[in-house]
Amino acid sequence: MTTRLLIARHGNTFAPGDIVRRVGITDLPLVDSGLNQGRLLGAYLKHHDLIPDVIFTSQLKRAIQTAEQAQKVMGTCLPLETLAIFNEIDYGPDENQPEEQVIARIGKEALKAWESQATVPEGWRVNPDALIRNWLDFSTRIRKEHAGKICLVVTSNGIARFSPYLTGDFATFSAQFGIKIATGALCVFANKEPCAKWQCLAWNVKPAEKLD
């Protein structure tokens, strides 16, 4: 029996011309392009026979709205289970700050380490061990409660980057694929009982730029 876990990053929260800020716990809604990314996600899932049986999101507007837009295209009306474990991380002193100011404070090397290895910069309020445990516990839950089903999680980049720990070899995975996920992009994992580890079938897949 194979259980599939789809992990999507929410859509855009900044429009062209906006000053892009590093947003974590700040609860921003999607802009028009982000809403469209949600619809594109739904179209991709429908076209590839990946319509979920159950949907989980963070408690933040951007994740919930992404899932809602996806459902409009998929033609589903599944209840959304919002979980705090999928909320974005807290960037501490860099929360809601322009990226150039973030780099000025932590340095390019610290940001590179975060983007490539999920090494937390000084001052950010992040507990990697807890995030890893959340993914492992969640994966155990869906294997038990939704065995053989397709489960969609809509979350943020800061949280999703820890999901490759499900494979049992984060170092090899991150070296091969990287861990950063684009807005609106999708990752696909599969688990075959009785193995506890998950295989990544696709990572950072960007749905088509427009609906058919």
Disulfide bonds with the S-S distance in Angstrom:
none
